[in-house]
Amino acid sequence: MTTARDLMTAPAECLSSNDTLADAARQLAKHDVGSMPVVDGGRLVGVLTDRDIVVSGLAKGLDANSATVGEVATSDVVTVNAGDDAAAVAKVLAEKQIRRVPVVDGDEVVGVIAQADVARKLDESTVGETVEKISQQ
């Protein structure tokens, strides 16, 4: 059985809620991703997207050099467990219409699964259905 641990990219690159938006943007660019988990004391507390930085931060007049990730990150985080089977992971991505999901083992973020990871490692039928549902409005 293929599990989330088999699909994920590890280790997960994470941000701290105390990082500035400018630092977070540099980290997103460095790792060529549009979102990253946010952790405090090793515990997942949110997810920050490039859209959060722009729409919830800069567009509202926050200073990217002093405003923090914690001020704009999404705190209602969808996750999958490292032992979840691949079908369950694809279902979460599809139902929640998200392209990336943190993988947790207890409270610890151990990896991230992106839509591309699913596309590379699962059968065409599952991939097609998942991508179609993620893209629905």
N, C-alpha and C positions, 0 to 999 in steps of 0.2 A: 504494500500500500504506500503510495506517495503521500507524504505529509507536508505541512507547512515548512518544517525544518528543511525538507528536500528542495523546496521551491525558493526559499528566502535567500536574500543577499545578506551576508553577515561578515563582520559585525555591523550593527546598525550605526550609522553616523547620526549623532543626536545633538540637539541644541540645549542650552540651559535657559530657563525663563528669565534669567538675569542678563543674557546676551543682548546687545543692542540690535536694532533692526538692521543697521548697516553691517554689523558682524554676521548676522544671520544671512543676509543677502549674499555676502561673500562666500559663506559656507555652501549655500545652495548652488552658487555658480561654480565653486571649486569641485563639487561632487556631481555637477550637471544633473540636478534633480529639482523638482518643483515643490517638494515638501520634505520636512524632516520631523521626526518625533522630538518632543520637548520633554526633558527629564530633569528632576530635581532630586538629589540624593539617591540617584539610581532608580527612582520611581517615575513611571510615565505620568505626566500631568497634562499633556496636550500634543497638538500637531500644529506646525506652522507651515503655511503655504506661501508661495510667492504672491499669490492674490491677497492673502492676509496682510502682507507687508504693504502692498500698494493701496488696497481698498480700505482696510481698517486702520492703516497707519498713515501713510503719506497723504492720501486724499483727504484725511481728516485733520491734516496740519501737524501731525506728530513729527518731531525731529528725529530722523533716522539715526543720528549719532548719540541720542540720549534716551529715546523711547526704547522700551524693552520688549522682548519676545513675549513675555508674560502678559503684556498689555493688549496684545492683538491675537495671540494664538487661540485656536479652537480647543476648548477644554473637554468637549464631548467627543471622546475619541473612540472610533471603531477599531477593534483589534481582533486578531486570531491567536489561538494558542499554538505553540510549536508542534504539538502532537495532533492537531486537527488534520483531517484528511484533505486532499487536494480539492475534492468536489465541494467540501464545505467552504474552503477558501474562495473558490470560484463563485460560489453562491453569495458569499458576503460581498465580494467586489461588485457583482451584478445587482444585488438587491439594494445596496447602499449607494450604487452608482459612483464608486470611487476607483481611482487608478492605482493607489498605493495603500497598503495597510501594514501597520506595525505588527510584528510577531512577538508575543510575550511568552515567557516561561515564569509563571507566578507574577510578580510585579516587575520583573526585569525585561527590558526590551532586548531581544536577542537577534533580531533581524528585521528586514522589511521585504515585503513581496510587492512587486510592481506588476502591472498588467503585462509588461513584456516578459516577466519571469513565467507567468502563466502561459503566455503564447509559445514560449520556447519549450516548455516541458509537459504540456498536456495535449490530449488529442484534439484534432481540428474541430470536431463537433462542440466540445466543451468550450474551446477558445472562441469560436464564432458566436455562440450563445452568450458568453460572458461579455465579450466586446460589444455586442449589439445592445445588451441591457445597460451596460455602463454608459453608452452614448445616447440613450434615450433621454428626452427632455421631460 
